[in-house]
Amino acid sequence: MSSPSWQVSGTYFEACNCASMCPCVVLGAPTEGGCTAVVAWHVDSGSYDGVVLDDRNVVLLGATPGHMLETPWKVALYLDERASAEQQQALGAIFSGQVGGPLGALAPLVGEVLGVKAAPIEFSAEGTKRRLRVSTVIAMDIAAIEGQGGKPVTVENVPFTPVPGFPAVLAKSSALSIHDHGFDLDISDRNGFYSPFAYQA
């Protein structure tokens, strides 16, 4: 049986509990001992074996008690409730890493899947700000850190990232709230990143 043909591209952003800049992307240990992160994707354009995935959102909640490359992750996946059953199946396969691509390389790090479910997801990108709401359980707001000449600070070619191939804008969170799967987190002024993304296999 041949592997499915798929591609997705759009906008990604994330925030975690590390102080900025998160050392995990350069293979360092989390600043707080463990790392809890929310990663969000808005698919501008995409397809999976003929199933159109345009204008759909996906969110990953991930946590590890230690170094991200040395301790198993616990993860939960949230799929856009506007998606059809076919679209949700496709998005779940892609963003869990089941069908390869850049996220497939991260899949072996997962030790426990806490859940996969459909949810209302609000994703907005305006200028240098990014905003996410997942039902009433996740809230994330970040804004770019300003560098020389008023331009955003960027980092690129880091060895550990869910979005290879694009410079990432370094950001700081004004809110990161997680209240699901036993997490009870409300923090701010922590690390964030955003960039375009493009995955395919």
Rosetta blueprint (number, residue, H / E / L):
1 M L
2 S L
3 S L
4 P L
5 S L
6 W E
7 Q E
8 V E
9 S E
10 G E
11 T E
12 Y E
13 F E
14 E E
15 A E
16 C E
17 N L
18 C L
19 A L
20 S L
21 M L
22 C L
23 P H
24 C H
25 V H
26 V H
27 L L
28 G L
29 A L
30 P L
31 T L
32 E L
33 G L
34 G L
35 C E
36 T E
37 A E
38 V E
39 V E
40 A E
41 W E
42 H E
43 V E
44 D E
45 S E
46 G E
47 S E
48 Y E
49 D L
50 G L
51 V E
52 V E
53 L L
54 D L
55 D L
56 R E
57 N E
58 V E
59 V E
60 L E
61 L E
62 G E
63 A E
64 T E
65 P L
66 G L
67 H L
68 M L
69 L L
70 E L
71 T L
72 P L
73 W E
74 K E
75 V E
76 A E
77 L E
78 Y E
79 L E
80 D E
81 E L
82 R L
83 A L
84 S L
85 A H
86 E H
87 Q H
88 Q H
89 Q H
90 A H
91 L H
92 G H
93 A H
94 I H
95 F H
96 S L
97 G L
98 Q L
99 V L
100 G L
101 G L
102 P H
103 L H
104 G H
105 A H
106 L L
107 A H
108 P H
109 L H
110 V E
111 G E
112 E E
113 V E
114 L E
115 G E
116 V E
117 K E
118 A E
119 A E
120 P L
121 I E
122 E E
123 F E
124 S E
125 A E
126 E E
127 G L
128 T L
129 K E
130 R E
131 R E
132 L E
133 R E
134 V E
135 S L
136 T L
137 V L
138 I E
139 A E
140 M E
141 D E
142 I E
143 A E
144 A E
145 I L
146 E E
147 G L
148 Q H
149 G H
150 G H
151 K L
152 P E
153 V L
154 T E
155 V E
156 E L
157 N L
158 V L
159 P L
160 F L
161 T L
162 P L
163 V L
164 P L
165 G L
166 F L
167 P L
168 A E
169 V E
170 L E
171 A E
172 K E
173 S E
174 S E
175 A E
176 L E
177 S E
178 I E
179 H L
180 D L
181 H L
182 G L
183 F L
184 D L
185 L E
186 D E
187 I E
188 S L
189 D L
190 R L
191 N E
192 G E
193 F E
194 Y E
195 S E
196 P E
197 F E
198 A E
199 Y E
200 Q E
201 A L
